[in-house]
Amino acid sequence: MYTLSLPPIGEGIQEGELVKWNVKEGDSIKQDQEIVEVMTDKITVKIPSPVDGKIAKILAKEGETVDIGEPIVQIDSPTESNDVKINDTRPEKQQAKTVQEYPVNTEEKIQSVKATPAVRSYARSRNVDLLKIKPAGSDGRITKEDVDSYLKGNVTAATETKNVKNEAEDEIFTPSGIRKIIFDKMAKSKQILPHFTVTDFLNTENIENAINYYSKKEYISFTSFFVKAVTVAFKDFPKLNAIYNDDQKNYTIKKTYNIGVAVDSPAGLTVVVIKNADRKSIFEISREIKDLAQKARTNDLAIDDVRGSTFSITNIGAIGGIMSTPIINYPEVAILAVNSRTTGFVNNELKHGLYLTLACDHRLIDGAEAARYLQRLKEILEYPLLFIGE
């Protein structure tokens, strides 16, 4: 018997909610077949089976929140087995966890609850039983606003918080689903990481010339130049490629360069990850970004596609806005924003280019270091042929 536990999904992620099982007990499955969808504070990902076999027992139900490393399914495999002891009382334990470990009548049927880990924690801190709350959203997911309405004793208001208009035709929007996850994560980043930003103008003439030349032979993207360039600059400024460890109140300076690229998908902002970007060519990075962006739009991303980033890039230039102040992708310590192409004066000469904005965690990175890193980045990007083949 092979017991599959919830695998590590991303930096700082301790748990995930089982959104949908794509198999049922008794189904035959193949290795790498996607069997369950899990929602974390980053994205909904599909977990593949590591072995061939038959689904013997599903240990966690849809709507339950499971810790990383906790068993979720047993697979009767003809070739693989592992020695994982399953607690016979786990179903009762998991059901109690679903309702946030509140006392319940064990003779009553316990229903599953749809809520993000952040909402579950919020309800637990206020001693609220999520089973007693009727969600306002059409997707059946309980939000923080639903909990607040319940606490106020206004259950009716909790069922009408979505798309309610007053006499002045105002509309109330309650974040839910992926938007709620983004809501919580961005708030956490701004609350914990003291941001500061540095902006400078980049002459993109040589990048555009390189794209025009190489695109006749092979696909090459604008964003790929920035992904490659930040890794070259890390060699002189290693602290920009770090992760904040909230529990230990320290930082890990990462020696691998995994660059997150923000992608605008129908489900919301998604950060896909280019692993070991320093070892890949511009062309390899271009193809990988294109493939991952397509997967994000069709909700086909795997766990490895979204976890392990050490630094992020957001490119809003294709949409508009000549300047921005990006929010760091927690628990990273820095993010680069690539803005719209425009014109600017460089040494009293009008140049075509764009503004780069670097946001950093000021506890680790000083303003002078950030400014020097941005200058190094400019040097690399303004002479891209020097590193395009690396």
C-alpha positions in Angstrom: 0.0 0.0 0.0 1.3 3.5 -0.9 0.1 6.4 1.2 0.3 9.8 -0.5 0.8 12.8 1.8 0.1 16.4 0.8 3.5 17.4 -0.7 5.3 20.7 -0.2 3.7 23.3 -2.4 5.6 26.6 -1.9 7.8 28.7 0.4 6.1 29.4 3.6 2.9 27.3 2.8 1.9 25.1 5.7 -1.5 23.8 4.6 -3.9 23.6 1.7 -7.6 23.1 1.1 -8.7 20.1 -0.9 -11.0 21.6 -3.5 -11.8 18.7 -5.7 -11.0 15.0 -6.0 -10.8 13.9 -9.6 -11.0 10.2 -8.6 -13.0 8.0 -6.3 -12.3 5.0 -4.3 -11.9 1.9 -6.5 -10.6 3.9 -9.6 -7.5 2.7 -11.4 -4.9 5.4 -11.9 -1.6 5.9 -13.6 1.6 7.5 -12.4 1.5 11.3 -12.9 -2.3 11.3 -13.3 -3.7 14.4 -11.6 -6.0 13.1 -8.8 -6.8 16.1 -6.6 -6.9 19.9 -6.7 -5.6 21.8 -3.8 -5.9 25.5 -3.0 -3.2 27.3 -1.1 -2.5 31.0 -0.4 -0.9 31.2 -3.8 -2.9 29.2 -6.3 -5.0 26.2 -7.0 -2.7 23.3 -8.1 -3.3 19.8 -9.3 -1.5 17.0 -7.4 -0.4 14.0 -9.5 -0.1 10.4 -8.3 3.5 9.2 -7.8 2.6 5.6 -8.6 0.3 3.3 -10.6 -2.4 1.5 -8.8 -6.0 1.7 -7.5 -7.5 4.3 -5.1 -8.0 2.3 -1.9 -9.1 4.9 0.5 -9.5 8.7 0.4 -8.4 10.1 3.8 -9.4 13.7 3.4 -12.7 15.1 2.0 -13.3 18.0 -0.3 -13.4 21.3 1.6 -11.0 20.1 4.3 -7.8 21.9 5.2 -4.8 19.6 5.4 -1.3 20.2 6.7 1.7 19.7 4.5 2.9 16.1 5.0 -0.5 14.9 6.2 -1.8 11.7 4.5 -4.6 12.3 2.0 -5.1 9.1 0.1 -4.0 5.4 0.1 -3.2 3.8 -3.2 -3.0 0.0 -3.7 0.1 -0.1 -5.9 1.5 -3.3 -7.4 5.0 -1.9 -7.5 5.4 0.7 -4.8 4.7 0.9 -1.1 5.8 3.0 1.9 5.5 2.6 5.6 3.1 5.3 6.7 1.0 4.6 9.8 -2.5 5.9 9.4 -4.3 6.9 12.6 -7.6 4.9 12.7 -9.3 7.9 14.3 -8.1 10.2 11.6 -11.6 10.8 10.0 -12.9 12.1 13.3 -9.8 14.2 13.8 -10.0 15.6 10.3 -13.7 16.4 10.7 -12.9 18.3 13.9 -10.2 20.2 12.1 -12.7 21.1 9.4 -14.9 22.9 12.0 -11.8 24.5 13.5 -11.5 22.0 16.5 -14.6 23.3 18.2 -16.7 20.9 20.4 -19.3 19.1 18.2 -22.0 16.6 18.8 -20.5 13.4 17.4 -24.0 11.9 16.8 -24.7 14.6 14.2 -23.6 14.4 10.6 -20.7 16.9 10.1 -20.7 18.8 6.8 -17.6 20.1 5.0 -16.9 23.8 5.0 -15.4 25.8 2.2 -13.1 28.5 3.5 -9.5 29.6 3.0 -6.9 28.8 5.7 -6.9 32.6 6.6 -10.6 32.7 7.1 -10.5 29.5 9.2 -7.8 31.0 11.4 -9.9 34.3 11.7 -13.0 32.3 12.7 -11.0 30.2 15.3 -9.6 33.3 16.9 -13.2 34.5 17.5 -14.5 31.2 18.6 -16.9 30.9 15.7 -18.2 27.6 14.3 -18.1 27.9 10.5 -20.8 25.2 10.2 -23.3 27.8 11.6 -22.5 30.4 8.9 -24.3 30.6 5.6 -21.9 32.0 2.9 -23.0 35.0 0.9 -21.1 34.1 -2.3 -22.6 31.9 -5.0 -19.5 29.6 -4.8 -20.4 28.5 -1.3 -17.1 29.7 0.2 -17.2 31.5 3.6 -15.4 34.8 3.7 -14.2 37.0 6.6 -17.2 39.3 5.9 -19.5 36.3 6.5 -17.8 35.7 9.8 -18.2 39.4 10.8 -21.8 39.4 9.8 -22.4 36.3 11.9 -20.7 37.9 14.9 -23.0 40.9 14.6 -26.0 38.6 14.8 -27.0 39.7 11.3 -27.3 36.4 9.5 -29.6 37.8 6.9 -27.1 40.4 6.0 -24.4 37.7 5.6 -26.5 36.0 2.9 -26.9 39.3 0.9 -23.5 40.8 1.0 -22.7 40.0 -2.6 -24.0 42.3 -5.4 -26.3 44.2 -3.0 -27.1 47.7 -4.1 -28.4 50.5 -2.0 -30.8 53.3 -3.1 -27.8 55.2 -4.6 -27.0 52.1 -6.8 -23.7 51.4 -4.9 -22.4 47.8 -5.2 -20.7 45.8 -2.5 -18.0 43.5 -3.6 -16.9 40.7 -1.3 -13.6 39.1 -2.4 -13.8 35.3 -2.7 -11.9 32.4 -4.3 -8.6 33.4 -5.8 -9.3 37.1 -5.3 -9.7 36.5 -1.6 -6.4 34.6 -1.5 -4.7 37.5 -3.2 -6.4 39.9 -0.8 -5.0 38.1 2.2 -1.5 37.6 0.8 -1.0 41.2 -0.3 -2.2 42.4 3.1 0.3 40.1 4.8 3.2 41.3 2.6 2.5 45.0 3.4 2.0 44.3 7.1 5.2 42.3 7.6 7.7 43.6 5.0 8.6 47.3 5.2 8.7 48.2 1.6 10.8 50.9 -0.1 11.2 51.5 -3.9 13.9 52.8 -6.2 13.1 53.8 -9.8 15.4 54.5 -12.8 15.1 54.8 -16.6 16.3 52.0 -18.9 17.3 52.5 -22.5 15.7 49.5 -24.3 17.1 50.3 -27.8 19.6 47.3 -27.8 17.0 44.9 -26.3 14.5 45.8 -29.1 17.3 45.4 -31.7 18.2 42.0 -30.4 14.5 40.9 -30.4 14.1 42.1 -34.0 17.2 40.2 -35.0 16.7 36.9 -33.2 12.9 36.6 -33.6 13.5 35.8 -37.3 15.2 32.6 -36.2 13.5 31.7 -32.9 10.8 32.9 -30.5 12.1 35.4 -28.0 10.2 37.5 -25.5 10.7 40.9 -24.0 10.3 39.6 -20.4 12.9 36.9 -20.8 15.7 39.6 -20.9 14.7 40.8 -17.5 14.5 37.3 -16.0 18.0 36.5 -17.3 19.4 39.9 -16.3 18.3 39.8 -12.6 20.2 36.5 -12.2 23.4 37.9 -13.6 23.2 40.9 -11.2 22.6 38.6 -8.2 26.2 37.5 -8.4 27.3 40.9 -7.2 24.3 41.5 -4.9 23.3 38.1 -3.4 21.0 39.6 -0.7 18.4 40.5 -3.3 17.8 36.8 -3.9 16.6 35.9 -0.4 13.6 34.5 1.6 12.4 35.8 4.9 11.8 33.2 7.6 9.0 34.7 9.8 9.3 32.0 12.5 13.0 32.4 13.1 13.1 36.2 12.2 16.0 35.7 9.8 16.7 35.3 6.1 18.0 32.6 3.8 20.2 33.9 1.0 19.3 31.5 -1.8 22.0 30.1 -4.0 19.5 29.0 -6.7 17.9 31.6 -8.9 14.2 30.8 -9.3 12.5 33.8 -10.9 8.7 34.3 -10.4 6.9 36.0 -13.3 3.5 37.5 -12.7 0.9 36.3 -15.2 -2.5 37.9 -15.6 -5.0 34.9 -15.8 -8.8 34.7 -15.7 -8.6 33.5 -12.1 -6.4 36.4 -11.0 -2.7 37.2 -10.7 -0.6 34.1 -10.8 3.2 33.9 -10.3 4.8 31.1 -12.4 8.4 30.2 -11.7 11.4 29.8 -14.0 13.7 27.4 -12.1 17.5 27.9 -12.4 17.0 30.8 -14.7 20.8 31.6 -14.6 21.5 28.3 -16.3 19.1 28.9 -19.2 19.4 30.9 -22.4 17.1 33.7 -23.3 15.4 31.4 -25.8 14.7 28.7 -23.2 13.4 31.2 -20.8 11.1 32.7 -23.5 9.6 29.3 -24.3 9.1 28.5 -20.7 7.3 31.7 -19.9 5.0 31.3 -22.9 4.2 27.7 -21.9 3.5 28.5 -18.2 1.4 31.6 -19.1 -0.8 29.3 -21.3 -1.1 26.8 -18.5 -2.1 29.6 -16.1 -4.9 30.7 -18.5 -6.3 27.2 -18.8 -5.8 26.3 -15.1 -3.3 23.5 -15.9 -0.4 24.5 -13.7 1.4 21.8 -11.7 2.8 22.3 -8.2 6.4 22.7 -9.5 5.2 25.5 -11.8 4.3 27.9 -8.9 6.6 27.0 -6.0 10.1 27.8 -5.0 10.5 31.4 -6.4 13.3 33.5 -4.9 12.6 36.8 -6.7 9.7 38.1 -8.8 9.2 40.2 -11.8 5.9 41.9 -12.8 5.6 43.3 -16.3 2.6 45.6 -16.6 4.1 47.5 -19.5 1.9 45.8 -22.1 -1.2 47.2 -20.3 -0.1 50.7 -19.5 1.3 53.0 -16.8 4.7 54.5 -17.0 5.6 53.9 -13.3 4.4 51.6 -10.5 5.2 50.6 -6.9 4.9 46.8 -6.8 4.2 44.7 -3.6 6.8 42.1 -2.8 5.8 38.5 -3.3 6.1 37.3 0.3 8.3 35.7 1.7 10.7 37.0 -0.9 12.6 40.3 -0.2 12.4 42.1 -3.5 10.4 42.5 -6.7 11.1 44.2 -10.0 8.4 46.1 -11.9 8.8 46.6 -15.7 6.6 49.5 -16.8 5.3 50.7 -20.1 7.8 51.9 -22.8 8.1 55.6 -23.1 10.7 58.3 -23.6 13.1 59.9 -21.2 16.1 62.1 -21.0 19.5 60.4 -20.5 22.5 62.7 -20.3 20.3 65.5 -21.8 19.4 63.2 -24.8 15.9 61.9 -25.5 15.9 58.1 -25.4 13.3 55.4 -26.0 12.9 53.0 -23.0 11.0 52.4 -19.8 11.1 52.9 -16.1 12.2 50.1 -13.8 11.0 50.0 -10.2 12.6 47.9 -7.6 10.8 47.3 -4.3 12.8 45.8 -1.3 12.5 44.7 2.3 14.3 47.6 4.1 15.2 45.4 7.1 17.6 43.5 4.9 18.4 45.8 2.0 19.6 49.4 2.3 18.6 52.0 -0.2 22.2 52.4 -1.4 22.5 48.7 -2.1 19.2 48.6 -4.0 20.2 51.6 -6.1 23.5 49.9 -7.0 21.7 46.7 -7.9 19.4 48.7 -10.2 22.4 50.4 -11.8 24.0 47.0 -12.4 20.8 45.7 -13.9 20.7 48.6 -16.3 24.3 48.0 -17.4 23.3 44.4 -18.3 20.1 45.2 -20.0 21.5 48.0 -22.1 24.1 45.7 -23.5 22.2 42.4 -23.7 24.4 40.7 -26.4 27.1 40.4 -23.7 24.9 37.8 -21.8 22.3 36.6 -24.3 24.0 33.3 -24.9 24.7 32.4 -21.3 
